[in-house]
């Protein structure tokens, strides 16, 4: 893993929902460079996927669903398979 990939991974660990542009601004690099580093981290197995905020149907409650475990969605906020109930 490169030094830059380690930097980005550390940033993502402290703030998983940070945007690529925010990372780019922090590191004074382009957003496309961040995207390449993130892709490389995914290829190396350091990142399992990207997170998205979804709204539960018929509810104002939101949860972060991202990544996959054995082909099933995994909730990042509570590590439950298939997200929270």
N, CA, C and O atoms as a CHARMM CRD file, in Angstrom:
* protein
*
  340
    1    1 UNK  N      0.84400  -1.16800   0.00000 PROA 1      0.00000
    2    1 UNK  CA     0.00000   0.00000   0.00000 PROA 1      0.00000
    3    1 UNK  C      0.89800   1.24200   0.00000 PROA 1      0.00000
    4    1 UNK  O      1.88400   1.31900   0.73200 PROA 1      0.00000
    5    2 UNK  N      0.52600   2.20600  -0.84100 PROA 2      0.00000
    6    2 UNK  CA     1.33000   3.42900  -0.93200 PROA 2      0.00000
    7    2 UNK  C      1.06400   4.35000   0.25700 PROA 2      0.00000
    8    2 UNK  O      0.08600   4.18300   0.98500 PROA 2      0.00000
    9    3 UNK  N      1.94800   5.31400   0.43600 PROA 3      0.00000
   10    3 UNK  CA     1.78000   6.29000   1.51100 PROA 3      0.00000
   11    3 UNK  C      0.45400   7.02200   1.35100 PROA 3      0.00000
   12    3 UNK  O     -0.27600   7.20100   2.32600 PROA 3      0.00000
   13    4 UNK  N      0.13300   7.45000   0.12000 PROA 4      0.00000
   14    4 UNK  CA    -1.11000   8.19000  -0.13500 PROA 4      0.00000
   15    4 UNK  C     -2.33500   7.32800   0.15800 PROA 4      0.00000
   16    4 UNK  O     -3.31800   7.80900   0.72100 PROA 4      0.00000
   17    5 UNK  N     -2.27300   6.05100  -0.22700 PROA 5      0.00000
   18    5 UNK  CA    -3.39000   5.14500   0.07400 PROA 5      0.00000
   19    5 UNK  C     -3.57800   5.00600   1.58400 PROA 5      0.00000
   20    5 UNK  O     -4.70900   4.95800   2.06900 PROA 5      0.00000
   21    6 UNK  N     -2.47800   4.94200   2.32200 PROA 6      0.00000
   22    6 UNK  CA    -2.57300   4.87000   3.78800 PROA 6      0.00000
   23    6 UNK  C     -3.20700   6.13000   4.35000 PROA 6      0.00000
   24    6 UNK  O     -4.01800   6.06200   5.27400 PROA 6      0.00000
   25    7 UNK  N     -2.84000   7.28600   3.79500 PROA 7      0.00000
   26    7 UNK  CA    -3.43200   8.55300   4.23600 PROA 7      0.00000
   27    7 UNK  C     -4.94300   8.55500   4.00500 PROA 7      0.00000
   28    7 UNK  O     -5.71400   8.91500   4.89400 PROA 7      0.00000
   29    8 UNK  N     -5.35000   8.15700   2.82200 PROA 8      0.00000
   30    8 UNK  CA    -6.77000   8.15600   2.47500 PROA 8      0.00000
   31    8 UNK  C     -7.52600   7.14300   3.31800 PROA 8      0.00000
   32    8 UNK  O     -8.63500   7.42400   3.77200 PROA 8      0.00000
   33    9 UNK  N     -6.95200   5.99000   3.53100 PROA 9      0.00000
   34    9 UNK  CA    -7.59700   4.97000   4.36100 PROA 9      0.00000
   35    9 UNK  C     -7.79700   5.49000   5.78500 PROA 9      0.00000
   36    9 UNK  O     -8.84600   5.25700   6.38600 PROA 9      0.00000
   37   10 UNK  N     -6.81100   6.18400   6.32300 PROA 10     0.00000
   38   10 UNK  CA    -6.92900   6.74600   7.67400 PROA 10     0.00000
   39   10 UNK  C     -8.04600   7.78500   7.73000 PROA 10     0.00000
   40   10 UNK  O     -8.82000   7.82400   8.68700 PROA 10     0.00000
   41   11 UNK  N     -8.12500   8.62200   6.70300 PROA 11     0.00000
   42   11 UNK  CA    -9.19500   9.63000   6.64000 PROA 11     0.00000
   43   11 UNK  C    -10.55600   8.94400   6.58700 PROA 11     0.00000
   44   11 UNK  O    -11.48600   9.35700   7.27900 PROA 11     0.00000
   45   12 UNK  N    -10.67800   7.89800   5.76900 PROA 12     0.00000
   46   12 UNK  CA   -11.94700   7.18000   5.64300 PROA 12     0.00000
   47   12 UNK  C    -12.32500   6.47000   6.94100 PROA 12     0.00000
   48   12 UNK  O    -13.50800   6.36500   7.26700 PROA 12     0.00000
   49   13 UNK  N    -11.34200   5.98800   7.67600 PROA 13     0.00000
   50   13 UNK  CA   -11.63800   5.34400   8.96100 PROA 13     0.00000
   51   13 UNK  C    -12.20900   6.35000   9.95300 PROA 13     0.00000
   52   13 UNK  O    -13.09800   6.02100  10.73800 PROA 13     0.00000
   53   14 UNK  N    -11.69800   7.57000   9.91700 PROA 14     0.00000
   54   14 UNK  CA   -12.17800   8.57800  10.86300 PROA 14     0.00000
   55   14 UNK  C    -13.48200   9.22600  10.41200 PROA 14     0.00000
   56   14 UNK  O    -14.23300   9.74800  11.23600 PROA 14     0.00000
   57   15 UNK  N    -13.75800   9.19600   9.10700 PROA 15     0.00000
   58   15 UNK  CA   -14.98600   9.79200   8.57800 PROA 15     0.00000
   59   15 UNK  C    -15.41900   9.03700   7.32400 PROA 15     0.00000
   60   15 UNK  O    -15.12100   9.47600   6.21300 PROA 15     0.00000
   61   16 UNK  N    -16.11800   7.90700   7.47900 PROA 16     0.00000
   62   16 UNK  CA   -16.47900   7.07200   6.32700 PROA 16     0.00000
   63   16 UNK  C    -17.38800   7.74300   5.30000 PROA 16     0.00000
   64   16 UNK  O    -17.45500   7.29100   4.15700 PROA 16     0.00000
   65   17 UNK  N    -18.08000   8.79900   5.67600 PROA 17     0.00000
   66   17 UNK  CA   -19.01100   9.44600   4.75200 PROA 17     0.00000
   67   17 UNK  C    -18.42000  10.69800   4.10000 PROA 17     0.00000
   68   17 UNK  O    -19.14400  11.45300   3.45100 PROA 17     0.00000
   69   18 UNK  N    -17.12600  10.92500   4.26400 PROA 18     0.00000
   70   18 UNK  CA   -16.47300  12.08300   3.65400 PROA 18     0.00000
   71   18 UNK  C    -16.50900  11.94400   2.13100 PROA 18     0.00000
   72   18 UNK  O    -16.42100  10.83700   1.60000 PROA 18     0.00000
   73   19 UNK  N    -16.63800  13.06000   1.44400 PROA 19     0.00000
   74   19 UNK  CA   -16.66800  13.01500  -0.02000 PROA 19     0.00000
   75   19 UNK  C    -15.25400  12.95100  -0.58400 PROA 19     0.00000
   76   19 UNK  O    -14.28500  13.30400   0.08800 PROA 19     0.00000
   77   20 UNK  N    -15.15600  12.49900  -1.82100 PROA 20     0.00000
   78   20 UNK  CA   -13.86000  12.46500  -2.48900 PROA 20     0.00000
   79   20 UNK  C    -13.29100  13.87300  -2.60700 PROA 20     0.00000
   80   20 UNK  O    -12.08100  14.06600  -2.48400 PROA 20     0.00000
   81   21 UNK  N    -14.15500  14.85700  -2.84600 PROA 21     0.00000
   82   21 UNK  CA   -13.67900  16.24000  -2.96800 PROA 21     0.00000
   83   21 UNK  C    -13.11700  16.74800  -1.64400 PROA 21     0.00000
   84   21 UNK  O    -12.11400  17.46100  -1.63300 PROA 21     0.00000
   85   22 UNK  N    -13.74800  16.39100  -0.53800 PROA 22     0.00000
   86   22 UNK  CA   -13.23700  16.80700   0.76400 PROA 22     0.00000
   87   22 UNK  C    -11.86600  16.18900   1.04500 PROA 22     0.00000
   88   22 UNK  O    -10.97800  16.84900   1.58400 PROA 22     0.00000
   89   23 UNK  N    -11.70400  14.91900   0.67700 PROA 23     0.00000
   90   23 UNK  CA   -10.39700  14.26100   0.83200 PROA 23     0.00000
   91   23 UNK  C     -9.36800  14.97600  -0.03700 PROA 23     0.00000
   92   23 UNK  O     -8.25700  15.26100   0.41200 PROA 23     0.00000
   93   24 UNK  N     -9.74200  15.26600  -1.28400 PROA 24     0.00000
   94   24 UNK  CA    -8.83400  15.94800  -2.21100 PROA 24     0.00000
   95   24 UNK  C     -8.39600  17.29400  -1.63700 PROA 24     0.00000
   96   24 UNK  O     -7.21900  17.65200  -1.69900 PROA 24     0.00000
   97   25 UNK  N     -9.35400  18.03500  -1.07700 PROA 25     0.00000
   98   25 UNK  CA    -9.02400  19.34500  -0.50100 PROA 25     0.00000
   99   25 UNK  C     -8.07900  19.20400   0.69000 PROA 25     0.00000
  100   25 UNK  O     -7.16500  20.01100   0.85700 PROA 25     0.00000
  101   26 UNK  N     -8.29600  18.18200   1.51700 PROA 26     0.00000
  102   26 UNK  CA    -7.43400  17.96100   2.68500 PROA 26     0.00000
  103   26 UNK  C     -5.99700  17.63800   2.27500 PROA 26     0.00000
  104   26 UNK  O     -5.04400  18.07000   2.92500 PROA 26     0.00000
  105   27 UNK  N     -5.85300  16.87300   1.18900 PROA 27     0.00000
  106   27 UNK  CA    -4.53600  16.40000   0.76000 PROA 27     0.00000
  107   27 UNK  C     -3.92600  17.23300  -0.36900 PROA 27     0.00000
  108   27 UNK  O     -2.82200  16.95500  -0.83800 PROA 27     0.00000
  109   28 UNK  N     -4.66800  18.26000  -0.79500 PROA 28     0.00000
  110   28 UNK  CA    -4.20600  19.13000  -1.89300 PROA 28     0.00000
  111   28 UNK  C     -3.88800  18.34100  -3.16000 PROA 28     0.00000
  112   28 UNK  O     -2.85200  18.54100  -3.79500 PROA 28     0.00000
  113   29 UNK  N     -4.80700  17.43900  -3.51000 PROA 29     0.00000
  114   29 UNK  CA    -4.71200  16.68000  -4.75800 PROA 29     0.00000
  115   29 UNK  C     -6.06500  16.77400  -5.46800 PROA 29     0.00000
  116   29 UNK  O     -7.02600  17.28800  -4.89500 PROA 29     0.00000
  117   30 UNK  N     -6.14900  16.29200  -6.69000 PROA 30     0.00000
  118   30 UNK  CA    -7.41600  16.36400  -7.43100 PROA 30     0.00000
  119   30 UNK  C     -8.38300  15.28500  -6.95800 PROA 30     0.00000
  120   30 UNK  O     -7.97800  14.25900  -6.41100 PROA 30     0.00000
  121   31 UNK  N     -9.67100  15.54100  -7.18200 PROA 31     0.00000
  122   31 UNK  CA   -10.68800  14.56100  -6.83200 PROA 31     0.00000
  123   31 UNK  C    -10.50500  13.28200  -7.64000 PROA 31     0.00000
  124   31 UNK  O    -10.73800  12.18800  -7.12700 PROA 31     0.00000
  125   32 UNK  N    -10.09300  13.40900  -8.89300 PROA 32     0.00000
  126   32 UNK  CA    -9.88400  12.21100  -9.71200 PROA 32     0.00000
  127   32 UNK  C     -8.73300  11.36600  -9.17700 PROA 32     0.00000
  128   32 UNK  O     -8.76600  10.13900  -9.27500 PROA 32     0.00000
  129   33 UNK  N     -7.71200  12.01700  -8.60800 PROA 33     0.00000
  130   33 UNK  CA    -6.62200  11.25200  -7.97800 PROA 33     0.00000
  131   33 UNK  C     -7.14200  10.46800  -6.77700 PROA 33     0.00000
  132   33 UNK  O     -6.76600   9.31500  -6.56700 PROA 33     0.00000
  133   34 UNK  N     -8.00500  11.10300  -5.99400 PROA 34     0.00000
  134   34 UNK  CA    -8.60700  10.40500  -4.84800 PROA 34     0.00000
  135   34 UNK  C     -9.40100   9.20100  -5.35100 PROA 34     0.00000
  136   34 UNK  O     -9.31900   8.11900  -4.76900 PROA 34     0.00000
  137   35 UNK  N    -10.15900   9.38000  -6.41600 PROA 35     0.00000
  138   35 UNK  CA   -10.96100   8.28200  -6.96700 PROA 35     0.00000
  139   35 UNK  C    -10.07600   7.11100  -7.38100 PROA 35     0.00000
  140   35 UNK  O    -10.42400   5.95400  -7.14300 PROA 35     0.00000
  141   36 UNK  N     -8.94400   7.40200  -7.99500 PROA 36     0.00000
  142   36 UNK  CA    -8.00700   6.34600  -8.40600 PROA 36     0.00000
  143   36 UNK  C     -7.47100   5.61500  -7.18100 PROA 36     0.00000
  144   36 UNK  O     -7.40400   4.38600  -7.17300 PROA 36     0.00000
  145   37 UNK  N     -7.08600   6.36200  -6.14400 PROA 37     0.00000
  146   37 UNK  CA    -6.57100   5.74300  -4.91900 PROA 37     0.00000
  147   37 UNK  C     -7.64000   4.86500  -4.25900 PROA 37     0.00000
  148   37 UNK  O     -7.34100   3.77500  -3.77300 PROA 37     0.00000
  149   38 UNK  N     -8.87500   5.34500  -4.24700 PROA 38     0.00000
  150   38 UNK  CA    -9.96700   4.56200  -3.65000 PROA 38     0.00000
  151   38 UNK  C    -10.19800   3.28800  -4.45100 PROA 38     0.00000
  152   38 UNK  O    -10.40700   2.22200  -3.87100 PROA 38     0.00000
  153   39 UNK  N    -10.16400   3.38500  -5.76100 PROA 39     0.00000
  154   39 UNK  CA   -10.30200   2.19700  -6.61300 PROA 39     0.00000
  155   39 UNK  C     -9.18600   1.20300  -6.31800 PROA 39     0.00000
  156   39 UNK  O     -9.43400   0.00100  -6.22700 PROA 39     0.00000
  157   40 UNK  N     -7.96900   1.69300  -6.16800 PROA 40     0.00000
  158   40 UNK  CA    -6.84000   0.80100  -5.85300 PROA 40     0.00000
  159   40 UNK  C     -7.01100   0.15400  -4.48500 PROA 40     0.00000
  160   40 UNK  O     -6.68700  -1.02100  -4.31300 PROA 40     0.00000
  161   41 UNK  N     -7.51500   0.90600  -3.51200 PROA 41     0.00000
  162   41 UNK  CA    -7.76400   0.33900  -2.17900 PROA 41     0.00000
  163   41 UNK  C     -8.83900  -0.74800  -2.24400 PROA 41     0.00000
  164   41 UNK  O     -8.77300  -1.73600  -1.51200 PROA 41     0.00000
  165   42 UNK  N     -9.81900  -0.56500  -3.11400 PROA 42     0.00000
  166   42 UNK  CA   -10.85700  -1.59000  -3.28600 PROA 42     0.00000
  167   42 UNK  C    -10.26200  -2.83200  -3.94600 PROA 42     0.00000
  168   42 UNK  O    -10.56600  -3.95300  -3.54000 PROA 42     0.00000
  169   43 UNK  N     -9.42800  -2.64300  -4.95000 PROA 43     0.00000
  170   43 UNK  CA    -8.78500  -3.77400  -5.62400 PROA 43     0.00000
  171   43 UNK  C     -7.88200  -4.56200  -4.67900 PROA 43     0.00000
  172   43 UNK  O     -7.75200  -5.78000  -4.79900 PROA 43     0.00000
  173   44 UNK  N     -7.26000  -3.85100  -3.73600 PROA 44     0.00000
  174   44 UNK  CA    -6.36700  -4.49000  -2.76500 PROA 44     0.00000
  175   44 UNK  C     -7.12900  -5.09200  -1.58100 PROA 44     0.00000
  176   44 UNK  O     -6.52500  -5.70500  -0.70100 PROA 44     0.00000
  177   45 UNK  N     -8.45100  -4.91600  -1.55900 PROA 45     0.00000
  178   45 UNK  CA    -9.26400  -5.49700  -0.49500 PROA 45     0.00000
  179   45 UNK  C     -9.29000  -4.69100   0.78800 PROA 45     0.00000
  180   45 UNK  O     -9.80300  -5.16300   1.80300 PROA 45     0.00000
  181   46 UNK  N     -8.74300  -3.47800   0.76200 PROA 46     0.00000
  182   46 UNK  CA    -8.75000  -2.62600   1.95500 PROA 46     0.00000
  183   46 UNK  C    -10.10900  -1.96200   2.16100 PROA 46     0.00000
  184   46 UNK  O    -10.49700  -1.67500   3.29300 PROA 46     0.00000
  185   47 UNK  N    -10.82700  -1.72100   1.07400 PROA 47     0.00000
  186   47 UNK  CA   -12.18300  -1.18000   1.11200 PROA 47     0.00000
  187   47 UNK  C    -13.10100  -2.18700   0.43300 PROA 47     0.00000
  188   47 UNK  O    -12.77000  -2.73100  -0.62000 PROA 47     0.00000
  189   48 UNK  N    -14.25200  -2.42800   1.04100 PROA 48     0.00000
  190   48 UNK  CA   -15.19000  -3.40100   0.47700 PROA 48     0.00000
  191   48 UNK  C    -16.23500  -2.77800  -0.41500 PROA 48     0.00000
  192   48 UNK  O    -16.88300  -3.48100  -1.19100 PROA 48     0.00000
  193   49 UNK  N    -16.41300  -1.48700  -0.32300 PROA 49     0.00000
  194   49 UNK  CA   -17.41600  -0.81800  -1.14400 PROA 49     0.00000
  195   49 UNK  C    -17.59100   0.61500  -0.68500 PROA 49     0.00000
  196   49 UNK  O    -16.88200   1.09800   0.19800 PROA 49     0.00000
  197   50 UNK  N    -18.53900   1.27600  -1.29700 PROA 50     0.00000
  198   50 UNK  CA   -18.82600   2.66800  -0.97900 PROA 50     0.00000
  199   50 UNK  C    -20.15100   2.73200  -0.23900 PROA 50     0.00000
  200   50 UNK  O    -21.04500   1.92600  -0.49500 PROA 50     0.00000
  201   51 UNK  N    -20.28300   3.66700   0.66100 PROA 51     0.00000
  202   51 UNK  CA   -21.50400   3.79600   1.45900 PROA 51     0.00000
  203   51 UNK  C    -22.48200   4.77800   0.85500 PROA 51     0.00000
  204   51 UNK  O    -22.08500   5.73500   0.19000 PROA 51     0.00000
  205   52 UNK  N    -23.75600   4.54000   1.08600 PROA 52     0.00000
  206   52 UNK  CA   -24.82000   5.43600   0.66100 PROA 52     0.00000
  207   52 UNK  C    -25.80900   5.56700   1.80500 PROA 52     0.00000
  208   52 UNK  O    -26.01300   4.61700   2.56200 PROA 52     0.00000
  209   53 UNK  N    -26.41600   6.71300   1.93800 PROA 53     0.00000
  210   53 UNK  CA   -27.43700   6.92900   2.94700 PROA 53     0.00000
  211   53 UNK  C    -28.78400   6.65300   2.29000 PROA 53     0.00000
  212   53 UNK  O    -29.14100   7.28600   1.29600 PROA 53     0.00000
  213   54 UNK  N    -29.51600   5.71800   2.84300 PROA 54     0.00000
  214   54 UNK  CA   -30.82300   5.34700   2.31400 PROA 54     0.00000
  215   54 UNK  C    -31.90400   5.69400   3.31900 PROA 54     0.00000
  216   54 UNK  O    -31.69100   5.60300   4.52800 PROA 54     0.00000
  217   55 UNK  N    -33.04200   6.08600   2.82600 PROA 55     0.00000
  218   55 UNK  CA   -34.18100   6.34400   3.67900 PROA 55     0.00000
  219   55 UNK  C    -35.06400   5.10600   3.66600 PROA 55     0.00000
  220   55 UNK  O    -35.41500   4.59300   2.60300 PROA 55     0.00000
  221   56 UNK  N    -35.42500   4.62500   4.86800 PROA 56     0.00000
  222   56 UNK  CA   -36.32700   3.48700   4.95400 PROA 56     0.00000
  223   56 UNK  C    -37.68400   3.91400   4.41200 PROA 56     0.00000
  224   56 UNK  O    -38.10900   5.05100   4.62000 PROA 56     0.00000
  225   57 UNK  N    -38.36200   3.01000   3.72000 PROA 57     0.00000
  226   57 UNK  CA   -39.68500   3.31900   3.19000 PROA 57     0.00000
  227   57 UNK  C    -40.64500   3.61600   4.33000 PROA 57     0.00000
  228   57 UNK  O    -40.59700   2.96700   5.37500 PROA 57     0.00000
  229   58 UNK  N    -41.52000   4.60200   4.12700 PROA 58     0.00000
  230   58 UNK  CA   -42.54100   4.98600   5.10600 PROA 58     0.00000
  231   58 UNK  C    -41.94900   5.40000   6.44200 PROA 58     0.00000
  232   58 UNK  O    -42.55400   5.16100   7.48700 PROA 58     0.00000
  233   59 UNK  N    -40.78300   6.01300   6.42400 PROA 59     0.00000
  234   59 UNK  CA   -40.14600   6.40200   7.67600 PROA 59     0.00000
  235   59 UNK  C    -39.17900   7.53700   7.42300 PROA 59     0.00000
  236   59 UNK  O    -38.67100   7.69500   6.31300 PROA 59     0.00000
  237   60 UNK  N    -38.92100   8.33400   8.45900 PROA 60     0.00000
  238   60 UNK  CA   -37.90100   9.36500   8.37700 PROA 60     0.00000
  239   60 UNK  C    -36.55500   8.83300   8.85200 PROA 60     0.00000
  240   60 UNK  O    -35.53900   9.52000   8.74200 PROA 60     0.00000
  241   61 UNK  N    -36.54500   7.59500   9.38500 PROA 61     0.00000
  242   61 UNK  CA   -35.30600   6.99500   9.88700 PROA 61     0.00000
  243   61 UNK  C    -34.38200   6.68100   8.72500 PROA 61     0.00000
  244   61 UNK  O    -34.81900   6.19400   7.68200 PROA 61     0.00000
  245   62 UNK  N    -33.09900   6.96400   8.91600 PROA 62     0.00000
  246   62 UNK  CA   -32.11300   6.70500   7.86600 PROA 62     0.00000
  247   62 UNK  C    -31.04600   5.77000   8.40300 PROA 62     0.00000
  248   62 UNK  O    -30.80400   5.72300   9.60900 PROA 62     0.00000
  249   63 UNK  N    -30.40900   5.02600   7.51300 PROA 63     0.00000
  250   63 UNK  CA   -29.28800   4.17800   7.90200 PROA 63     0.00000
  251   63 UNK  C    -28.29900   4.11700   6.76200 PROA 63     0.00000
  252   63 UNK  O    -28.64200   4.36100   5.60500 PROA 63     0.00000
  253   64 UNK  N    -27.06400   3.78700   7.10400 PROA 64     0.00000
  254   64 UNK  CA   -25.97700   3.72400   6.13300 PROA 64     0.00000
  255   64 UNK  C    -25.81600   2.28300   5.69800 PROA 64     0.00000
  256   64 UNK  O    -25.43300   1.43000   6.49800 PROA 64     0.00000
  257   65 UNK  N    -26.10200   2.00600   4.44600 PROA 65     0.00000
  258   65 UNK  CA   -25.96800   0.65500   3.92100 PROA 65     0.00000
  259   65 UNK  C    -24.82400   0.66200   2.93200 PROA 65     0.00000
  260   65 UNK  O    -24.86500   1.37700   1.93000 PROA 65     0.00000
  261   66 UNK  N    -23.80200  -0.13200   3.20800 PROA 66     0.00000
  262   66 UNK  CA   -22.67000  -0.15100   2.29800 PROA 66     0.00000
  263   66 UNK  C    -21.88000  -1.42300   2.47000 PROA 66     0.00000
  264   66 UNK  O    -21.91000  -2.04700   3.53000 PROA 66     0.00000
  265   67 UNK  N    -21.18300  -1.80000   1.44300 PROA 67     0.00000
  266   67 UNK  CA   -20.37300  -3.00600   1.50500 PROA 67     0.00000
  267   67 UNK  C    -21.21800  -4.25600   1.37800 PROA 67     0.00000
  268   67 UNK  O    -22.44400  -4.20700   1.47500 PROA 67     0.00000
  269   68 UNK  N    -20.56000  -5.35900   1.16400 PROA 68     0.00000
  270   68 UNK  CA   -21.25000  -6.63400   1.03100 PROA 68     0.00000
  271   68 UNK  C    -20.48900  -7.68500   1.79900 PROA 68     0.00000
  272   68 UNK  O    -19.26000  -7.65300   1.86900 PROA 68     0.00000
  273   69 UNK  N    -21.21100  -8.60300   2.36800 PROA 69     0.00000
  274   69 UNK  CA   -20.61600  -9.72500   3.07100 PROA 69     0.00000
  275   69 UNK  C    -21.29400 -10.98000   2.54500 PROA 69     0.00000
  276   69 UNK  O    -22.49900 -11.15900   2.72100 PROA 69     0.00000
  277   70 UNK  N    -20.54000 -11.83000   1.91500 PROA 70     0.00000
  278   70 UNK  CA   -21.06500 -13.05200   1.31300 PROA 70     0.00000
  279   70 UNK  C    -22.24700 -12.75600   0.38800 PROA 70     0.00000
  280   70 UNK  O    -23.24200 -13.48100   0.37700 PROA 70     0.00000
  281   71 UNK  N    -22.11300 -11.66400  -0.39700 PROA 71     0.00000
  282   71 UNK  CA   -23.14100 -11.32000  -1.37100 PROA 71     0.00000
  283   71 UNK  C    -24.37300 -10.66400  -0.79000 PROA 71     0.00000
  284   71 UNK  O    -25.31300 -10.37500  -1.53100 PROA 71     0.00000
  285   72 UNK  N    -24.40600 -10.41600   0.52700 PROA 72     0.00000
  286   72 UNK  CA   -25.56300  -9.79000   1.15400 PROA 72     0.00000
  287   72 UNK  C    -25.17100  -8.39400   1.63100 PROA 72     0.00000
  288   72 UNK  O    -24.06200  -8.20300   2.12800 PROA 72     0.00000
  289   73 UNK  N    -26.07200  -7.41000   1.48500 PROA 73     0.00000
  290   73 UNK  CA   -25.74600  -6.07100   1.97800 PROA 73     0.00000
  291   73 UNK  C    -25.44100  -6.10200   3.47500 PROA 73     0.00000
  292   73 UNK  O    -26.03200  -6.87700   4.22600 PROA 73     0.00000
  293   74 UNK  N    -24.52000  -5.25600   3.88900 PROA 74     0.00000
  294   74 UNK  CA   -24.14700  -5.15400   5.29600 PROA 74     0.00000
  295   74 UNK  C    -24.30500  -3.70500   5.72100 PROA 74     0.00000
  296   74 UNK  O    -23.87500  -2.79100   5.01700 PROA 74     0.00000
  297   75 UNK  N    -24.92000  -3.50100   6.87000 PROA 75     0.00000
  298   75 UNK  CA   -25.13400  -2.16100   7.38800 PROA 75     0.00000
  299   75 UNK  C    -23.87100  -1.69600   8.09700 PROA 75     0.00000
  300   75 UNK  O    -23.40600  -2.35800   9.02500 PROA 75     0.00000
  301   76 UNK  N    -23.30100  -0.55100   7.66800 PROA 76     0.00000
  302   76 UNK  CA   -22.08800  -0.02800   8.29100 PROA 76     0.00000
  303   76 UNK  C    -22.34400   0.54600   9.67500 PROA 76     0.00000
  304   76 UNK  O    -21.43800   0.57700  10.50800 PROA 76     0.00000
  305   77 UNK  N    -23.56900   1.00300   9.93400 PROA 77     0.00000
  306   77 UNK  CA   -23.80900   1.65700  11.21100 PROA 77     0.00000
  307   77 UNK  C    -23.92100   0.66200  12.35300 PROA 77     0.00000
  308   77 UNK  O    -23.65700   1.02500  13.49900 PROA 77     0.00000
  309   78 UNK  N    -24.30500  -0.59200  12.07900 PROA 78     0.00000
  310   78 UNK  CA   -24.48000  -1.54000  13.18300 PROA 78     0.00000
  311   78 UNK  C    -23.96200  -2.94200  12.84500 PROA 78     0.00000
  312   78 UNK  O    -24.12000  -3.85600  13.65400 PROA 78     0.00000
  313   79 UNK  N    -23.35800  -3.13200  11.68900 PROA 79     0.00000
  314   79 UNK  CA   -22.76300  -4.39800  11.25500 PROA 79     0.00000
  315   79 UNK  C    -23.76200  -5.53100  11.11900 PROA 79     0.00000
  316   79 UNK  O    -23.37700  -6.69800  11.17700 PROA 79     0.00000
  317   80 UNK  N    -25.03300  -5.21500  10.94000 PROA 80     0.00000
  318   80 UNK  CA   -26.04600  -6.25400  10.74700 PROA 80     0.00000
  319   80 UNK  C    -26.11600  -6.63600   9.27700 PROA 80     0.00000
  320   80 UNK  O    -25.95900  -5.79100   8.39500 PROA 80     0.00000
  321   81 UNK  N    -26.35300  -7.90900   9.02600 PROA 81     0.00000
  322   81 UNK  CA   -26.60900  -8.34900   7.66900 PROA 81     0.00000
  323   81 UNK  C    -27.96000  -7.78400   7.22900 PROA 81     0.00000
  324   81 UNK  O    -28.90800  -7.75700   8.01500 PROA 81     0.00000
  325   82 UNK  N    -28.04900  -7.33600   5.98400 PROA 82     0.00000
  326   82 UNK  CA   -29.27900  -6.82000   5.38400 PROA 82     0.00000
  327   82 UNK  C    -29.78000  -5.54600   6.03200 PROA 82     0.00000
  328   82 UNK  O    -30.94400  -5.19600   5.83400 PROA 82     0.00000
  329   83 UNK  N    -28.96400  -4.83200   6.79800 PROA 83     0.00000
  330   83 UNK  CA   -29.35500  -3.54500   7.37800 PROA 83     0.00000
  331   83 UNK  C    -30.22800  -3.70100   8.61100 PROA 83     0.00000
  332   83 UNK  O    -30.66600  -4.80500   8.93200 PROA 83     0.00000
  333   84 UNK  N    -30.48200  -2.59100   9.30700 PROA 84     0.00000
  334   84 UNK  CA   -31.31100  -2.64600  10.51500 PROA 84     0.00000
  335   84 UNK  C    -32.77000  -2.87800  10.16700 PROA 84     0.00000
  336   84 UNK  O    -33.20700  -2.58800   9.05300 PROA 84     0.00000
  337   85 UNK  N    -33.50700  -3.39300  11.11000 PROA 85     0.00000
  338   85 UNK  CA   -34.95000  -3.63400  10.88200 PROA 85     0.00000
  339   85 UNK  C    -35.74100  -2.36700  11.04000 PROA 85     0.00000
  340   85 UNK  O    -36.96200  -2.37800  10.88600 PROA 85     0.00000
